Amino acid sequence: MNEEHIQEILEKLKNGDLSEYNVTKEEFLHVRNVLVKREDFKHFRGIAKRSGAVVYRYIETARS
């Protein structure tokens, strides 16, 4: 996964084209590094799953 591809996925989450996106344990650090640089970072919620996977969703209200 490159940064451009990750940005595309995050934009699709933001725009509602995707309701959620599953990230594997191996992809997690790459996605997180791109995500934390975004201005709307706090609108993304990551839900940890078994085996290190994370499901990301976009929420309208920024988390605290």
C-alpha positions as CSV (number, residue, x, y, z in Angstrom):
1,M,0.0,0.0,0.0
2,N,1.3,3.4,-0.9
3,E,0.3,6.8,0.6
4,E,-1.8,7.7,-2.5
5,H,-3.9,4.5,-2.3
6,I,-4.4,5.0,1.5
7,Q,-5.5,8.6,0.9
8,E,-8.0,7.4,-1.7
9,I,-9.5,4.9,0.8
10,L,-9.7,7.6,3.5
11,E,-11.5,10.0,1.2
12,K,-14.0,7.3,0.2
13,L,-14.7,6.8,3.9
14,K,-15.1,10.5,4.4
15,N,-17.4,10.9,1.4
16,G,-19.6,7.9,2.3
17,D,-18.5,5.8,-0.7
18,L,-17.3,3.2,1.9
19,S,-19.0,2.6,5.2
20,E,-15.9,0.9,6.7
21,Y,-12.5,-0.4,5.7
22,N,-10.7,-3.4,7.1
23,V,-6.9,-3.0,7.7
24,T,-4.7,-6.0,8.3
25,K,-2.1,-6.1,11.0
26,E,0.6,-5.8,8.3
27,E,-1.0,-2.7,6.8
28,F,-1.9,-1.0,10.1
29,L,1.3,1.1,10.6
30,H,1.2,2.4,7.0
31,V,-2.4,3.4,7.2
32,R,-2.0,5.0,10.7
33,N,1.1,7.1,9.5
34,V,-1.0,8.6,6.7
35,L,-4.1,9.0,8.9
36,V,-2.5,10.9,11.7
37,K,-1.3,13.6,9.3
38,R,-4.8,14.4,8.1
39,E,-6.6,17.5,9.4
40,D,-9.8,15.4,10.0
41,F,-7.9,12.6,11.9
42,K,-10.3,12.7,14.8
43,H,-13.3,11.9,12.6
44,F,-11.9,8.4,11.9
45,R,-12.7,5.6,14.4
46,G,-10.6,2.5,14.4
47,I,-12.1,-0.6,16.0
48,A,-9.6,-3.3,16.9
49,K,-10.4,-6.9,15.9
50,R,-8.8,-10.2,16.6
51,S,-5.4,-11.0,15.1
52,G,-4.4,-7.3,15.0
53,A,-6.8,-6.2,12.3
54,V,-8.6,-2.8,12.6
55,V,-11.9,-1.6,11.0
56,Y,-11.9,2.1,10.3
57,R,-15.1,4.1,10.0
58,Y,-15.7,7.8,9.4
59,I,-17.8,9.6,12.0
60,E,-19.5,13.0,11.6
61,T,-18.7,14.3,15.1
62,A,-15.0,14.4,16.0
63,R,-14.0,12.3,18.9
64,S,-12.3,13.9,21.9
